[in-house]
């Protein structure tokens, strides 16, 4: 899944964020199916924000919800 064209720093922030989320998910040692579902949900939330202004602020606000999703 590729990201739409956005500011490079925002895109790299998103990719780092995605990698951190995936690393956390892997640490949870879930079944592969659960892992894929949770990873998909978390990354989809990030993708939904791409069209909105103040992405990084919204990303910060979203982080607690992402944490809840992957617990």
GUTIDREN-794974 format. One line per field, with one value per atom (N, C-alpha, C): chain; x, y, z. Coordinates in nm, 2 decimals. Layout:
tido <- (A | ...)
c1 <- (X | ...)
c2 <- (Y | ...)
c3 <- (Z | ...)
REM end
This chain:
tido <- (A | A | A | A | A | A | A | A | A | A | A | A | A | A | A | A | A | A | A | A | A | A | A | A | A | A | A | A | A | A | A | A | A | A | A | A | A | A | A | A | A | A | A | A | A | A | A | A | A | A | A | A | A | A | A | A | A | A | A | A | A | A | A | A | A | A | A | A | A | A | A | A | A | A | A | A | A | A | A | A | A | A | A | A | A | A | A | A | A | A | A | A | A | A | A | A | A | A | A | A | A | A | A | A | A | A | A | A | A | A | A | A | A | A | A | A | A | A | A | A | A | A | A | A | A | A | A | A | A | A | A | A | A | A | A | A | A | A | A | A | A | A | A | A | A | A | A | A | A | A | A | A | A | A | A | A | A | A | A | A | A | A | A | A | A | A | A | A | A | A | A | A | A | A | A | A | A | A | A | A | A | A | A | A | A | A | A | A | A | A | A | A | A | A | A | A | A | A | A | A | A | A | A | A | A | A | A | A | A | A | A | A | A)
c1 <- (0.09 | 0.00 | 0.09 | 0.08 | 0.17 | 0.09 | 0.16 | 0.10 | 0.08 | -0.02 | -0.04 | 0.07 | 0.09 | 0.20 | 0.17 | 0.25 | 0.24 | 0.38 | 0.39 | 0.52 | 0.61 | 0.74 | 0.83 | 0.85 | 0.86 | 0.88 | 0.76 | 0.64 | 0.52 | 0.51 | 0.55 | 0.55 | 0.64 | 0.77 | 0.86 | 0.82 | 0.76 | 0.70 | 0.60 | 0.51 | 0.41 | 0.47 | 0.58 | 0.64 | 0.71 | 0.77 | 0.84 | 0.73 | 0.62 | 0.51 | 0.46 | 0.44 | 0.39 | 0.48 | 0.61 | 0.71 | 0.71 | 0.69 | 0.68 | 0.56 | 0.45 | 0.32 | 0.34 | 0.40 | 0.42 | 0.51 | 0.62 | 0.71 | 0.64 | 0.55 | 0.47 | 0.38 | 0.32 | 0.23 | 0.30 | 0.42 | 0.50 | 0.54 | 0.57 | 0.61 | 0.49 | 0.37 | 0.25 | 0.24 | 0.31 | 0.31 | 0.16 | 0.09 | -0.05 | -0.05 | -0.16 | -0.17 | -0.15 | -0.10 | -0.08 | -0.20 | -0.32 | -0.44 | -0.47 | -0.47 | -0.49 | -0.39 | -0.27 | -0.17 | -0.20 | -0.24 | -0.27 | -0.39 | -0.49 | -0.61 | -0.58 | -0.51 | -0.47 | -0.38 | -0.28 | -0.19 | -0.27 | -0.36 | -0.44 | -0.52 | -0.59 | -0.67 | -0.59 | -0.48 | -0.39 | -0.34 | -0.29 | -0.24 | -0.35 | -0.47 | -0.58 | -0.62 | -0.61 | -0.65 | -0.55 | -0.42 | -0.32 | -0.35 | -0.38 | -0.41 | -0.53 | -0.63 | -0.75 | -0.72 | -0.61 | -0.58 | -0.50 | -0.45 | -0.36 | -0.43 | -0.56 | -0.63 | -0.66 | -0.63 | -0.67 | -0.56 | -0.59 | -0.49 | -0.43 | -0.32 | -0.25 | -0.24 | -0.18 | -0.17 | -0.09 | 0.02 | 0.10 | 0.03 | -0.04 | -0.12 | -0.22 | -0.29 | -0.40 | -0.33 | -0.21 | -0.14 | -0.11 | -0.07 | -0.05 | -0.17 | -0.28 | -0.41 | -0.46 | -0.42 | -0.47 | -0.39 | -0.27 | -0.18 | -0.25 | -0.31 | -0.37 | -0.48 | -0.55 | -0.65 | -0.58 | -0.47 | -0.40 | -0.34 | -0.30 | -0.25 | -0.36 | -0.48 | -0.59 | -0.62 | -0.61 | -0.64 | -0.55 | -0.42 | -0.33 | -0.30 | -0.37 | -0.35 | -0.41)
c2 <- (-0.12 | 0.00 | 0.12 | 0.21 | 0.33 | 0.45 | 0.54 | 0.66 | 0.76 | 0.84 | 0.94 | 1.04 | 1.13 | 1.23 | 1.33 | 1.33 | 1.43 | 1.48 | 1.59 | 1.64 | 1.53 | 1.53 | 1.42 | 1.39 | 1.50 | 1.48 | 1.42 | 1.46 | 1.40 | 1.25 | 1.22 | 1.08 | 1.00 | 1.05 | 0.97 | 0.96 | 1.06 | 1.05 | 0.94 | 0.94 | 0.83 | 0.69 | 0.68 | 0.55 | 0.51 | 0.60 | 0.57 | 0.53 | 0.60 | 0.57 | 0.43 | 0.40 | 0.27 | 0.16 | 0.18 | 0.08 | 0.06 | 0.17 | 0.16 | 0.08 | 0.11 | 0.04 | -0.11 | -0.14 | -0.28 | -0.35 | -0.28 | -0.34 | -0.37 | -0.28 | -0.31 | -0.43 | -0.43 | -0.54 | -0.68 | -0.68 | -0.80 | -0.84 | -0.75 | -0.78 | -0.84 | -0.81 | -0.87 | -1.02 | -1.06 | -1.21 | -1.26 | -1.18 | -1.23 | -1.33 | -1.39 | -1.48 | -1.40 | -1.45 | -1.38 | -1.31 | -1.37 | -1.31 | -1.19 | -1.20 | -1.08 | -0.97 | -1.01 | -0.91 | -0.83 | -0.90 | -0.83 | -0.74 | -0.79 | -0.71 | -0.58 | -0.59 | -0.48 | -0.38 | -0.44 | -0.35 | -0.27 | -0.34 | -0.28 | -0.16 | -0.19 | -0.09 | 0.03 | 0.01 | 0.12 | 0.20 | 0.14 | 0.21 | 0.28 | 0.22 | 0.29 | 0.42 | 0.42 | 0.54 | 0.65 | 0.62 | 0.72 | 0.76 | 0.67 | 0.71 | 0.80 | 0.78 | 0.86 | 1.00 | 1.02 | 1.16 | 1.24 | 1.17 | 1.23 | 1.35 | 1.34 | 1.45 | 1.57 | 1.56 | 1.67 | 1.76 | 1.88 | 1.98 | 1.95 | 2.00 | 1.99 | 1.84 | 1.77 | 1.62 | 1.58 | 1.65 | 1.60 | 1.63 | 1.73 | 1.76 | 1.65 | 1.62 | 1.51 | 1.38 | 1.35 | 1.23 | 1.22 | 1.33 | 1.33 | 1.30 | 1.36 | 1.33 | 1.19 | 1.13 | 1.00 | 0.89 | 0.92 | 0.82 | 0.74 | 0.80 | 0.73 | 0.63 | 0.66 | 0.57 | 0.45 | 0.48 | 0.37 | 0.28 | 0.33 | 0.25 | 0.16 | 0.21 | 0.13 | 0.02 | 0.05 | -0.04 | -0.17 | -0.14 | -0.25 | -0.32 | -0.28 | -0.34 | -0.48)
c3 <- (0.00 | 0.00 | 0.00 | -0.10 | -0.11 | -0.06 | 0.00 | 0.04 | -0.07 | -0.07 | -0.17 | -0.16 | -0.26 | -0.25 | -0.14 | -0.04 | 0.06 | 0.09 | 0.17 | 0.21 | 0.26 | 0.21 | 0.24 | 0.39 | 0.47 | 0.61 | 0.68 | 0.63 | 0.69 | 0.65 | 0.52 | 0.48 | 0.56 | 0.58 | 0.65 | 0.80 | 0.86 | 0.99 | 1.00 | 0.90 | 0.90 | 0.89 | 0.80 | 0.79 | 0.92 | 0.98 | 1.11 | 1.21 | 1.21 | 1.31 | 1.28 | 1.15 | 1.11 | 1.16 | 1.14 | 1.18 | 1.33 | 1.41 | 1.55 | 1.59 | 1.53 | 1.56 | 1.53 | 1.41 | 1.37 | 1.47 | 1.51 | 1.61 | 1.74 | 1.79 | 1.91 | 1.89 | 1.77 | 1.75 | 1.75 | 1.69 | 1.69 | 1.83 | 1.91 | 2.05 | 2.12 | 2.08 | 2.15 | 2.12 | 2.02 | 1.98 | 1.95 | 1.88 | 1.84 | 1.73 | 1.71 | 1.59 | 1.47 | 1.36 | 1.23 | 1.19 | 1.20 | 1.15 | 1.23 | 1.37 | 1.45 | 1.42 | 1.40 | 1.38 | 1.25 | 1.15 | 1.02 | 1.03 | 1.10 | 1.12 | 1.20 | 1.31 | 1.40 | 1.32 | 1.25 | 1.18 | 1.07 | 1.00 | 0.90 | 0.95 | 1.07 | 1.13 | 1.17 | 1.23 | 1.28 | 1.16 | 1.06 | 0.95 | 0.87 | 0.86 | 0.79 | 0.86 | 0.99 | 1.06 | 1.02 | 1.00 | 0.96 | 0.82 | 0.73 | 0.59 | 0.58 | 0.67 | 0.66 | 0.69 | 0.77 | 0.81 | 0.70 | 0.60 | 0.50 | 0.43 | 0.41 | 0.34 | 0.43 | 0.56 | 0.65 | 0.68 | 0.72 | 0.76 | 0.89 | 0.92 | 1.05 | 1.08 | 0.99 | 1.00 | 1.13 | 1.15 | 1.26 | 1.40 | 1.41 | 1.53 | 1.55 | 1.44 | 1.45 | 1.48 | 1.42 | 1.45 | 1.60 | 1.66 | 1.80 | 1.88 | 1.84 | 1.91 | 1.89 | 1.78 | 1.75 | 1.82 | 1.86 | 1.92 | 2.04 | 2.13 | 2.24 | 2.19 | 2.09 | 2.03 | 1.96 | 1.90 | 1.83 | 1.94 | 2.05 | 2.16 | 2.21 | 2.22 | 2.27 | 2.17 | 2.04 | 1.94 | 1.94 | 1.98 | 1.97 | 2.10 | 2.21 | 2.34 | 2.34)
REM end
